[in-house]
């Protein structure tokens, strides 16, 4: 695409957008918007406006704390970012679009509904809400003639775009997915593998570094065992893939993914059916892999990929000659984007939605799967289900992707509908948390919208 031509309308009439939630993602968007001709972040809302003001002051970004709609309009007129204390004051401004990035499911739904009610389109960054009621919100926006989109800079949108690209070209998708957020870096000199600040001695990995022909399952099992002390599945990865399944129709091959410990060049051989020597039960699936690499090899941390079937062996040979990873039988190729740039590339999404009416999801976006919660230990009645740390995960709960069902009775409860609640009865280790297992909240916009959406699930 020729992006400058495509976004000429935005360059000539910049999009005025507001940011709801100014964390790491949001602050990077504000910084990039100052350098983007077609976008202006004119207002922001956050639970900690003092922190946001301090961050903006540190990079010389004009801003003003606003306690009323009049103060917010005054800041806008002065060319300052209006740091609003109330959502109503923010939405009273002449906005083209809002970006919801709080990462809080309940707040995100309330913000999104308020924006749509005000006639303003939404870019949804908060996957915690999107995985529970995203299709319902998108349908509501579509009915009102407003934009609703996921965001580039985050993996679901980037992967949906890559899938659409492959499908447009007529490349059958064997598997689509992402790498886990952080690489597993093996140093052959020391035999130590590092993952963030954690490390484990695993010299035996050297014996399993190459994928022997016909030894895929054994090699994957040996690597996983060697690195068992390091996390190999995370809730955010599963959450992101739920959005991709709902948008593309590609379903997980396993409810907790295969999550192989794999080198990038191995993916075209790994992501094949078992009959072809791979790990899959079927083609056309989503999955997550853990990138295993040496310190001198390129990262794939949080990148996205598709493994596609090729038309013939000659094409596979052509790709191999150009350094593109292909399977040993030359029937499959790996196409990938090894990075996601957070708010730095998000302006593309916002400008496309506000000026071109473009969305990363279409009318086929529906609640095909739910991210559900499974107890990783015995949990007693009265246990509080609270997120701890920055990974948006609840201690005591693992995640899985299952076909979506209405939230009632003994059906599984979506993971982020459980956050902030307490268990009404004990949940045994390995059991799914169900709707009957929690004390349902009163006045929850998230729960109310999901109940409304459940009517479509039957």
N, C-alpha and C positions, 0 to 999 in steps of 0.2 A: 504494500500500500504506500501511496505518497501521502504522508501524514500532514505535511504543511498545506497541501491542497485540500485534503479531506477536512481539516479543521480550520479552514479559512474563516468560516462564519463565526467561530469562537474567537479567533484572533481579532476580528473586526468588532465583535460585541462580546467582550469577556463574560463568562459565566460567573454570576455572583452566588457563592455557595457558603453554607454554614457547616461547621464541624461539631458533631455531638460526641464528646469524648476525645480529649487531647492527650492520649498516651503516646507511646513510641511511634505507632503508625500515624496518628493524627499530627503530631509535631513534625514528622518528616514530610507530611502533605503540606502543611503550612509553609515550611521552608521551600519546598519545590514550587509551590504556587507563586511565590514571589518572583520566580524566574520563568514562569510559564505565561506566555502572552495571552492565552485564552481563558485563564482562570483566576479568580480572586476569592480568597477565603476572607469573608467580611465579618464573620461572627463565630463564636465558639461557646460551648457549654461544657462544664466539667464539674465533678464533685469537689475538686480541689483547685479552685481558680487561682489561689495564691501560688501554687506550684506552676501552673500554666503561665501566669504573669511573670514569674521569675525566669522561666525558660525563654519566654519571648524577649524579655529585657536583655538577657544574656546574648542574644543574636540581633539586637537593635531592631526589633520588629515593633512598630507602633501599635499600641493596644490601650484599652480603657476598661476598667471594671464598671459594669452597668447594672443598676438596681431597678431600672424601669424601661419601658418601651421607648420613652422619649430620650433617655440617655443612650440607649442602643442606637437610635436613629442619628443622634448627634455624633456619636463615634463613627458611624458609617460615613456621614457627610464630611467628617474631618480626615477620612482616609485611614482610620484606626480600626483594628480588629475589636469588635464589641464582645467583651467577655461577659456573657449574660448569666444572671443568677436564676432565671426562670425560662422554661421552654416557650411559654406564651410570648414573652418579650422578644425572644429570638425569632420566632415565626411571624411576628408582626412586621419584620423587615421585608423589603422588596427582594426576595430571594428567587433564584432560578432552581435551586437544588439544595438538598442537605446530604451530608455524609454521616451515617450513624456508625460510630466506632467505639462505643462504650465497652463492648465486650461483656455486657451484663444483659442476660436474656430478657428479664422483665422490663428494665429501663428501655432497651432497644425497641421492644414491641410498642411501648407507650409512646416513645418518640416517633416511631414510624407511623403509627396511626394518627398522631397529631399532625405530622407533616402532610400526610395524604389528605386529611380533613381540611387542611389549609390550602390545598391545591398545589402542593410542592412535591416534586419527584424525589426519589431516595436512592442513594447508593448505599447498600448494606454491607458493612465490614464485619459486623458482629455475628460471627458464625453460630454463636451460642443460641441466638434467636432464630436465625435462618434455618438451622437444621430441624427446628421444631415446627415452625409456622411459615417459613419462607414462601412456599408455593401459595399459601392462602393470602399473604400480603401482596405477592406479585399479581395474583388474580384481581385483588381489590384495586391495585394501582391501574392495571390494564383496563378494568371496567370504567375507571374515572378518566382514562386517557392520559395518565401520568407515567413518567419513567420509573422503572424499578430495575435495579441491576446489581449484580455482584461486582467486585472490584478487582481490577488488575493490580498487581503488587501483592496479591494473596493467591495462594495456590489453586483454590477451586476455580476461579475465573480464568486463570492462565491455562489450566488443564482443559476446561470446557472449550476454550478457544482453540487449543491444539487438537482436540477431538473433532471440532467442527471443521478445522482445516483439513484434517486427514479424510473425513467423510466427503467433503467437497471435492477432493481430488480422487475419490474412489479408492482409497486405501483401506482395506478391511482391517479393523482394529482387533488384534489378538488380546492385548491388555493395555490399560491406561492407568496411570497412577503417579505417585510422587515418591521421592525418597523421604525418609524420616528427617526431622528438622536438623539434626546434627550428625556429621560423619563419624564413623568408627575408624580411627587412624592408627594403623599398625606399623610399628617401627621394626623392621627386620633385624636391625643392629642390636636392639635391646630385648626384643620379644614382647614389648609392652604395647597394648592397645589403649588409646585414649578416647574418651567421649566427654566433651566439655572438660570439667575439672576432674572427672573421675578417670581412673585407669585400672587396668587389670593385666597381670602377667599372663601371656598366652603364647609362649613360643611355639606351641604345637600348630598355630595357624600357618606357619611356614610350610608345613606338610600338606595343607589344604588350600594353598594359595591359588592353584590352577584348577580349573574345572575339568576334571577328567571325563572323557567320553563315556557316557553310560553311568556316571557316578554322581549325577546331580543331587539326588536325594541324600546320599551318604555325605557328600561334601557339605551340603547345607546344614545337615544335622550336626556334623562335627564342628562347624564354625559356631553355630548357635550354642552348643555345649561349652565351647572354649570361652565364650563371652557371656555366659549365663548371668554373671554378676552385674552386667550393664543392662539398662532398660532397652528392650527391643520392640515394645509396642507402647504408644502413648495415646491418650484421649484426643488431643487436638488433631492428630493425623486421621483418626477415625471420623472425627467431626467433619473435617474438610472433605473426605471422600463421600460422606453422606450427601453433601450438596451436589457433588459431581454425579452420583447415581440418580438423584432426583431430577437433575437437569438433562442428562444424556440417555438414561435408560440402561447404562452399563451397570451391572450388579456385581457385588463382591463374590468371589469364588468361595471364600470362607468368611464366616461372620467376624472373625478376628484377624483376617488377612493371612497370607502366607508369611509375610514379613521376612523374606530371606535375607541373610547377610551376604551381600553380593557386590562384586565389582561391576562398574558401569558397563564394561565391554561384554559382560556375561548375560545381560538382560535378554537379548534376542534368543538365547538358548534356554534360559530359565523360564521365560514366559512363552511356553509352548505346552500343548497338552501332554499328559503323561505318556500317551501312545507315541508321541514324538520325542520323548526323553525329557520333557519339562516338568513343571510342578502343577499345572492347571488341570482341573477336571473338565473344563470347557473353555472355549474362546469367547471374547467379548466381555471382559470382566474389568473391574477396578481392583487395584492392590497397592500396597505400600511395601517398599523395600528399604533395607538399611544399607547405606553406602559404605562399603569396606574399601579403604584405600591406603596407600603408603603416604608418608609426609610430602613426597615430591610429586604426587599426582593431584590433578584438579579436583576440586570439591563438587559435590552434587547436593549439598545440604539444602533440603527443602525444595529442590527442583522438581519439575514435572516431565512426564514422558508418555509416549505411546510406542508400543511395539506393533508393527503393522505387517500384514502379509504382502509379499511382492508378487508381481505378475508372472515372473519367470526367473530362472536361475541366472540368466544373462544380466538382469537388472541387479540381482544380488552381487554378482561379480563386479559390475560397474561401481556399485556403492562401496564394496570392500576396497577397491582400488583407490577410492577417494578418502579412505580412512573412516568411513561411516560404519559404526558397529552393526554387523550382520551375523546371523546364525551360521553355524558351521555348514549347514546344508544350503545356505544362501537363499532361504525361502522367507526369512523375516528380517526386518531392519528396525533399529532403534532411532527414533526422532525425539530430541529432548531439549529442554530449556533448563539449564542447571542452576538458575537463580531466580529469586523473586525480590523485587526492589521496594517493597512496602509502599509508603506514600510517595516515593519518587516517581513511580510510574502510574499512580492512581489518577493523576490529572487526565490521562487519556480516557479513562472510563467516565469521569464526571463530564468532560466536554462532549463525549459521544452521546451520553444520555440526555444532557440538557439542550444540546444544539441539534443533534441528529436523531433523537428519539430512539437511539440504539440501546439494546439490552443484551447482557450475556445469557439471559434465559428467555425462552419463548413460551408459547401457549401450551407446549407439552411438558412444561415444568410442573411436576406434581409430587406428592408425598409417597414416593415408591418405597423408601426405606426410612427407618428411624434409628438414630443413635440411641442405644439403650444401655442401662447400667446393670452390671453383674457384680455381686459381692465377692471380693477377693479374700474375705475372712468372715467368720460368724459375726453378725451385727445385731446388737440387742435392741429391743423396743426402746424408744426414746432417744436413739442415737441421732445426733445432728449431722446432716449432710451438707457440709460447708466446704467451699473451695479454699484450698490452702496453697500459698505460693503464687507464682506467675504463670503456671502452665494450664490454668483453668481446669484443674482436675480436683476431684473429691477423694481424699484418702479413704480407703476401704472399698472403692468402686473401680472396677475395670469397665471398659466399653466394648460394645459389639454392634455390628450393623445387622438388623433383621428387617424383613418385610414389614411395612408400616401397618399398624392396627389401631382402631379407635382406643383412646385412653380411657379405659373403664375396667372395672372388675379385676380379673386375673391377667389382663393383657400387660405386656411390658410397658413400663413408664419411660418416656424419653428422658435421657440423661439430665438435660438442663431444666426439665420440669421438676426434678427432684432437688435441685440445689436450693439451699436455704430452708428446707423442710426437715421434719423429724420422722423417724420410723414409728408407725402405729403398732407394729408387731415385729418380732425378730425375723431376720432374713439370714438363711443359712449360707455358708460359703458355697460359691459357684451358682447360687440361685439368682435369677433375674429379679430386680426390684419391679414390683407391679404397682398399678394404680391403687390397689387396695392396701398396699404396704405403707403408704405415707398418709400423714394428716394433710388433706388438701387445703390450700390457702384460700382465704376469702379476698375478693376484690382483685384478683390477679388478672391482668390483661392478657398475659401469656396463656394461662389456662383457659380463659374465656374464648380466645381466638382459636385455640386448638380444638376445643369442644365444637365450635362452629365448623371448623374445617373437617372434623371427624365425620360429619354427616355425609361428606363425599366419599369417605372410605368404606361406608356401609357398616 
